[in-house]
């Protein structure tokens, strides 16, 4: 069989995959998470959540470090969109798709990646807006672009590693579920019975699904190594979010009021977004890249 025939067969298999145990494991874990979360009592947003360690106002900007540390998200968004636009332009100009049909981005890839990088840009705006005056009303605009971006990344990986057709069918329902989860928290919070369960479930299910898809399915154009580095950056961001005041207190005890854990959280999370942007640029169009698992 010729190389072209093999590539076409591979592309067809990705568009119309057979059911396998990997998908079963992912859906089974998500279902177990839903069953475990359902009987739990509602989870309200604690008021202490808004009590960040670094409250300094610099250059007239309240909570300055937690605000300005969102700037790298804007850079990651701009770079990602730029790399994506360049790749789309190269594909239009090249009959061969820039290094093989398997490396060529499909419409669902372009749409989902565009939504992710736009979401990263809106995360910069939403988080900055929230940190200027931390409160539940503004927290909604911080969380909404974040959860939409993370679910968007899940759609990207479904299209890239599992099935472009499945991703196209799931994109709208998944994004709607993400929007509904954080909006449900906002509505219930305003009614005096705030409930974060749906938001935590969607966020957790998306994270577990992303990790399993990266671990279990071969890459088509996003290198596994870069994705794992990006996810590790996100893990460090979650860690430093919990260490907001301890980091601040430690540095203060040394006579240096430099940054808090939450500021470092923003930097690690934006580093993960930058790694994703570089991953989009790095392997697209590399000859035979669709045949390697990643790296």
Helices and strands as residue ranges (DSSP letters): H 3-15, H 21-38, G 47-50, H 64-68, H 71-93, G 101-103, H 107-132, H 136-157, I 158-162, H 164-190, H 197-216, H 224-242, H 244-253, H 261-282, G 289-291
